[in-house]
Amino acid sequence: MASTTLSFAGQSNKWNTAQDAAAVVAAIAQHKDLRVLDLENNTLGPEAAKVIGDALASHPEFERAHFKDLFTGRLKTEIPLALKELFSGIIRAGAKLLELDLSDNALGPVGVEGMVDFMCSPSCYSLQELRLNNNGLGITGGTMLARALEKLLDNSQRDGHPWKLKVFVAGRNRLEKVGAKVYAPIFERLGSLEELAMPQNGIFHEGIAALAAALSHNPHLRILNLNDNTFTVKGARAMAKHLPSMQELQVINFGDCLLKSSGATALAKALMTEHFKLEELYLDGNELTVEGGLSVVEAIQNKPMLKVLMLDDNMFGEEGRETIEALLTDVGKLYALQSLENNIEPDSDDDDEDSQAQDSSSSDDSDSDDSDDSQADTDDTSDAAADNDDDDDGVLIVAHIDAPEPQIIEELDCTITVGPFTSIPSKAAEYALDPTAERLLGLPVAERTAAAFTAATTADGSSTADQQIERLVQLLSDTAVLANTTDQELSAAAAHSMCAVAEAVMTVAAQHQLVSFTTNTILVHLGLVKCEDKTFTRTQQQRRLLAKCLTALVQQQFFPRDAVSTLLYFLSRPSQSLDAHPQEKKLLLEALQSC
């Protein structure tokens, strides 16, 4: 059976004149069924391009044009002329192209001029793969091409043959955020993409957000490569918002995108519960600390098809690397981890400050929430001031009733609420919304159960699993404050309720494979890692009492092995947050080490 492919690839021919291209023309003429023409790594001038185009005009069956690296040494004015000649022949043949590869040609805006008419012609209605890697398009050339593609969409729909592109490759083209925003509406209209590769384009978070929103309309997307663009945390969050709409993803490459740990955590949460077809995940070179790495580990533990996990060139440090490898071993995914030979020690605990600064400098309308926030470990300026915050900050609010006002005794940063208390008959949902001593005492025993607290934190019916976990951890922390009392009845009720809440949170975590997220949420409340919500605060008193509560819970084996390992890692590090309470930190460490 005769081959349908004609290849001159890699021959370094110089086709200047018609005579130079005679062998190519003859070979094309002799092919009765020419589907693929590969001219890669030769150099073609306009005169030679004309006779090759004329030869192609007799092949309506032609489908794949491999014209990669075809204009080396040519004047930029020659390139559009040569392209027009080649494309003219394809149009005259009435061919229905499936693939066009013009990668590694220095097209620029001038070269694109030779493409625009062809790109909106009927010959491209059938185009499935468009490869334009390393063409130096720039914003101007990229915009010119985008306008042609928009016209292609319009024309194809008008003629009843809607364009369904599957592969779009445009790396190393300096498209930047403007180019990303120009292409995003095209991708949204297409809805047919299976592979998108736009690495090394200088795209900042606004462009990433536009692409993410557009790609959410492409449910069959399998490969997403945005390597070496500048996501920052903002871009990562924008992408995370839309990843749930891309369940067919097999390869995700966000390497060298300045994600930082906060960005990686946002992406990990989006990948956590589904994306079961994921085979390769590249997050190398993103300045991740161990917090970000651990969130990624949890996200991939339920991915049965995973073959490659790239986390190299991050800032885990030696201890962090060992922790990540140990957890990957526990979940049976160590085989997927690629070399961590370029892993370095973290610069500081405040690993996301530079990313926030980058978010601000790369945005024309930077938001006030991108300013540098204070360290999570820094002591609150005033516990008394914090105690005047509202309940959304998780600070204990005691209801005012017709009873003697409780006394507040300050002992070594150890606020103790002393009765008397008058109980208020309550349900678990009411206590979860307003965790006061009076409501806790008014809870019947049947309302102090894990099931009751689980139901209480989903009472509105709209909570996601991670939101439910955040509410339960908040409730655990608030209940730990109430346990610090001289009132024996309140102390007993708080101790019983803490166990029930702990059981509830770990049950939800296990059911939704969010153990790492839960551990991270606890670390946020302890002040050992940062919270993405800049308004979130905890007083030193709340942190100390939560540590005391956790000691009891760890001793009762509420936490799985990977959660214990993570807590132990962070508790072993110096931290202003808990170093101010050495006794509570020591007891919690001892409990973790004994597990």
N, C-alpha and C positions, 0 to 999 in steps of 0.2 A: 504494500500500500504506500503510495507516494506521500511524502511529508507535506504537511500544510504550513510548515515554518521555513522561512528563508532568512538566514543569518549571515551577516558580515561583521559580527561583533568582534571587537578587539583587534582588528586588522590594521588600524592606524592609516587607513587610506586617506588621500587628499583628493577629494572630488571637487575640482574647480570648474572644469568645462564639461560639455556634453560627452566629449570623447573619454574624459576621465571616468565617467559614470557608465560607459557602454556595457561593461560586464554586469553591472547591477541591473540595468534596463533589460538586458538579454535574459538574465535569470528570472526576473519578474515576469517577463513575457512567457517563458517556458513553464512557469507554475500554473497549472490549470485550476488548482484549488489553493489559493494563497490566503491564509488566515492570519499569519503572523509575519511581520517584517522587522528584523532587528538590525539596526544600523549603529549600535552603541560603539563609542570610542573610535569614531572616524571624524573627519571634518568635511563639511558640506557647504559649497557656495551656491548662490542663486541660480547660475546657469545649469549646474549639475542637478540641482533640486527640481528644475523645470522638467527635465526629461524623465526623472524618476517619478515625478507627479503624473506626467502623461502616461507612463507605464502603469501606474496604479489605477488610472481611470478605467482600465478594462477589467477591474477585479471588484465587482459588487459584493463578493463574499468576504472581502477584507474586514478583519475585526480588531487586530491588535497592532498598534504602532509603538514600537520600542525605539524611540529617538533620543535616547539618553546620551549625554556627553557627545554631541554631534557638531558643535560649532567652535571647537578649540582653535584659537588663533584668528578667528574671524572678526572683522570690524562690526561694531554693534549695529551699523546700518544694514549689513548684509543679512543678519539673522531674521528680521521680519520678512524680508523679500523671499528668503529660502523657505520659511514656514508657509507663507502664502502659496508658494508653488506646490509644495507637498500636499497641503490641505485642499487645494483646488482640485487635484486629481482624485482625492477621496470623495469629495462632494460630487464631482462629475460621475463617478462610478455609482453613486447612490448607495455607497457602503454604509453599513450600520455599525459604527465603532463600539467595541466593548471596553477597550483599554487604550489609554494614551499616557505614555511616560516620556516626559521632557526633562527629567531630573538632571542636575549637574550641567546645565547650560546657563551661561550668564545672560539671561534674558533681559532683566530689568524692565522698566516701563516701555522702552523702545521695542524690545522683543515681543512684549505682550501685544503690541499693535498688529503683529502678524498672526495673532491667535483669535482676536475678538470675533471676527466674522464667522470663522469656522465653529467657534464654541457655541454659537447660538443657532447653528444650522441643523437640519434634520438628521445629518450624519451623526450628531451627538445625542439625539433623543434616547438612544440605547446605551449610552456610555455608563459603564459600571465602575470603572477604576480610573481615577485621574491622579497622576503622580507628578508633582512639581516640587521635588525636594532640591534645595540649594540652587535656586534660580535668581537670587538677588532681586526679588520683585519690589521690595520696599512697600511703603504705604501706598504710593501712587500706582505702581504696577499691580499690586494686590487689589486695589480698588477698581482699576480698569477691568481686571479679569472678573471680579465679583459682579460687576454690572453686566458683563456678557453672560455670566451664569444665571443671573436673575432673568435675563431675556430668554435664555434657554428654557428655564422653567415655564415662563409665560407661553412661549411658542409651542412647547411640547404639550402643554395642557390644552392649549387652543386647538391643536391638531389631533387631540385624542390619544396621544402617546406620552403620557406624563413621564418625565425623567425620574429615574430611580437610581441615583448614584449610591454605590455601596462602599467605595474606598476613596478617601480624600487624603492625600499626603502633601504637605506643604511646609516641611521643616526648613530651618535656616534661611528664612526669607525676609526677616526684619519687618514683619507685619505689625508688630506692637499692638497695643490695646485698640487702636483705631481700626486696624485690619481685622482684629478678632470681632469687633462689633459689626463690621461690614459683612463678614461671613456668617455670623450667627443667625440672622434671619433666613439665609439660604438653607442652612442646615435644618432649621426648624420646619421650613416648608417641605424639604425633602422627606424627612421622616423615615428614610430608608438606609441610613448609614450603618455599616457594620464595622468599619475601621476609620478612625480619625487620628492622624499623626501630624502634629504641628509643633515639634520641639524647636528650641532655640530661636524663638521669635520675639523675645523681649516683651512678652505680654504680661501686663500687671493685673492686679486683682479685678479691676473693672472689666477687662477683657475676658478674664477667666469666668467671671460671673455671667457674662453674656453667653459665652460658649456653653457653660453648664446648663443654663436655662434652655438653650436651643437643643442640646443633646438629650434632654429629658423627653423630647418628642421623637426620639429615635430608639425605640424599645429593643431593636435587634443589634445594637452596638456591642461588638465583641472585643475590640481592641481600642484602647484610649491612651495615646501617647502625647503628653504635654510636657515632657522632660525639659528641664533647663529654661523654664519661664518663671516669673516671679509671682507666685501665688500669694505669699505671706498668709497670715492667719485669716485675713478677710476672704481671700480667694478660696482657701481651703474650706471655710464655712459655707461659702456660696456653692462650691462643688458638692459638699456633703449634703446640702439641702436637696439636691437633685439626683444624687446617686441611687436612691431607692427606685427610681424610674428606669434604671439601666440594669436589669437583672440578668442579662445575657453576657455581661462582661467576663472575659476570660483573661485579659491582660490589662493591667493598669500600670502606667509608668509616669509617676510624679516625682522622679528623682531630680535632685538639684533645683528644687522649686521654693526653697526658703520657707518651708511649711512651719518649722519650729514644732515644739511639742504640742502646743495648743492646737495647731492646724492638723497635726497627725491624729490627735485625739478626736477631733471633730470628724475626720474622715473615717477613723476606726469605728466610731459610734454608728455611722451611716452604713458601714459594711457588716456590722456585728451579727445581725439576725438572719440575713439572707445571702444573696450573691454566692450561691453554692457551686456555680460553674467557674469560679475564679481559679486560674491556674498560675498566674504570675503577678506578683505585686512588687513594684520597685519604688522604694522610698529612701534611697541612698542620698547622701549629701544634703540633708535637710536640717542639720544642726539639732537633731533630736537628742534630748537627754533620756535617761532611763524611763521617766514617766511616759513620754511619748512612745518609746519602744514597747513598754508593757501593754499599753492600750492596743497597739497593733497585734501583739501576741494574742490577746483575747479575741480580737476581731477575726483572726484567721484559724482559730482552733476548730471551727466547725466547717471548714472548707475541704471537702473530700477530694477535690481535684487539684489542690495546690501542689505545685512542683517547685516554684521559685519564690523565695522571699529575700529581697535585697535590702539590707539595712546598713550597709557599709558606709564609711565616711560620715559617721554621726558622732555624738558626744556622750556615749554611754559610760566611758571609763571602764577600768578593768572589772570592778565589782559589778557594775551595771551589766556588762557583757555576760558575766557569769550568771547573773540573775535571769537575764533574758534567755540564755541557753538552757538553764535549768527548767524554766517554765515551758519552753518549747519541747523539752524532753518529756515533761509531765503530760503535755497534751498530744504527744506523738507527732510533732511537726519539725523536729530538729533537722531532719533530712532536707527540708526545703531551704533552710537558712544558708545563704551564700557567705563567703569569707567576710570576716570583720577585721581584716588586717589593717584598715585605716581608721579604726575606732580610736577616738582620742578622749582625754579627760575633759569633763565639762568645765567651762570658764567660771561659771558661778551658778547660784541657784536661780538667778533671775534670767533664765535663758530666753524668755520671750520679749524682753524689753527692746532689743534691736529690731525684732520683727514688727513690733508696734510702731517703732520709729519709721521703718520702711513703709508700712501701711500708710502712715501719714504723709511721708515725702512723695510717695508715688501716686497719691490721689489729688485731683484738682479740688476736691471738696471734702477734705479730710474731716472726719467727725471728731467731736470732742472726746469721745470715749477711746480714741487711739492714743491719747497722751499717756506718758509713762505712769503706770500705777505703782503704788507702794508695794513692797515685798509682802508676800503672804506671811512670812515669818516675823515681820516687824510688829512689835507690841502695839496694841491699840492706844491711841493718844490718851484716851481716858475711858476707863471702864464705866465710870459714872455717866459720861456722855453717851456711851453705847447703850446703857441701860434705859435711856430715854427714847431709843429708836422704837419703831413700830414692830408689830409681830412678824412682818415679812422678813425681818432680819433675824428671826429665830430667837429673840430675846424674851425671857419669861415675863408675861403680863399677868398679874394677879387681879382677878375681878374684885371690884369694890362692892361689898355687901354690908348689911347691917351687922357688923361684928367688929371687935377690936382690931385696929389696924396691925398687921404683922410687923414684928420688929426685925430690923436688919442689923446684923452684927458683923463687922469687918474683922477678920482674923487672918492675917497673912494672906491676903487676896483669896479669902475663903468665905464667900458670902453665904450665910446660912439663914434661910427663911424659917422663922419660928412662929408657931400658931398663936392663938387658936384659929382653926379653919372651920368654915361651915360648908359642908358638902353641897354640891349642886347636882341633882340627878341628871345624868348625861349618857349619851351613847358614844361609841368609839369615834364616829365621824365628827361629833361636836368637839370632843377632846382633841382630835387631830387638828382642827381649825383653831382652837383656843386652848393650848395645853397649860392649864392652870392647876394649882394644888386643889382648888375646890372642885373642879371638874373631874380630876383624877380620883379623888375620894368618892365622888358620886357615880363612878363607873361600876356597874354590877360586874361580878366575876365573869359572866358570860361575854362581857364586852372587853375583857382584858385578855383576849386571845389573839394568836397570830392571824387567824381567819378574819376576826373582826377588824383588826388594824389594816389588813390587806384590803378588805372591802372599803374601809374608811378612806383610804388614800386613792381610791378609784371611784369615789361617790359621784363625781360629775360625768363619768363615762367617757371622758375624752383624753384621759392620761395615757401617755405611752409608757412602756416598761421603764425606761430610764427616768422619766419624770416621777413615776411612782417610787422608784428607789430613792431619788433625791428627797422626796417628801418623807419617806420612812426614816432615812438617816437623820433628817432634820428633827423628826419626832423623837428619835432615840436620843439625840443630843439634848433636846428640851426636857425630856423625862429624866435624863441624868442630872440636870440641875435640880429638879424637884427631889431627887433622892438624897440630896445634901441637906438634910433637915434633922432637927432634934425630935420631930413628931414621929413616934414609932409607927403609927398607923399609915401616915403618908410615906414613910420610908419603905414599909413593906409593900404598899401598893405600887410604888415606883419601881422597886426591885422586880416584882412580878411582871410589871408592864414592860420593863426594859428587855426581859427575856423574850416576851411575846413579840415585841417589835423586831428584835434581832432575828427571831425565827422567821418572821414575815419577810424581812428584807432579803435574807439569804435564800429563802424559798423562791422569791420572785427572781433573784439574780440567777439561781440555778436553772429555773424554767426557761429563762430568756438568754442564757449564756452571757450574763452581764456581771460575772464575778469581779473581773478586773475593773469595770466601771464602778461597781459598788465600792471596791477597795479604794479607788481613786477618790470617790466622793467622801469617804471617811477621812482620807488624808487631807482633803480640802478643809474639812471641819476641824481637823487637828492643827491646821496652819502649816502643814508640811509640803503641800503643793499649792499652786495658785488656782483660784477659781476663775472661770471664764467670765462670770458675771461680776463686773467691776463694783457693783453695789453690795455684794455679799461681804459681811463682816462677822467675826466671832471675837468675843472678849477672851482675855486670858483665863478668866474664871470658867467660861464654857468649855474651852479647850482642855483645861485641867480636869474638869469633872467628866468629860467624855473619855479621856484617857483612863480615868479610874473605872468608869463603866466598862470600857473595853477589856480591861484586865480581868474582870469577873467573867465576861462573856467568852474570852479566849480560854480561860480555865474550864469553862463548861463546853468547849469544843464546838462553838457555833460556826467557826470559820474553816473553810476548806484549806488544803495545803498551799495552793498557789496564793491565796489571800494572805495566809500567815507569812509566807516567804516575802511577799511584797511589803507588808507592814513592817516586818523585821528589818528589811533593807533600809527603809526610810527612817525608822526609829533609831537605827544605828548611826545615823549621820548627825553631825552637829546642827542644831536648829534653835534659834531664839525662842520659837514658839513653845517648845516643851523643855528646853534646857532651864527655863525659869522655874520649872517644877520638877526638880531632879528625883524626888521620891516617887511621884506618879510615873515618870518616864522609866525609872529603874524597875518598878514592879511590872509594868506592861512589857518591857523587854524580857524580863525573866519568864513571864507567862508565855510569851511567844517562843522563846528559846526552848522551853520545856515541851512544846508540842511535838 
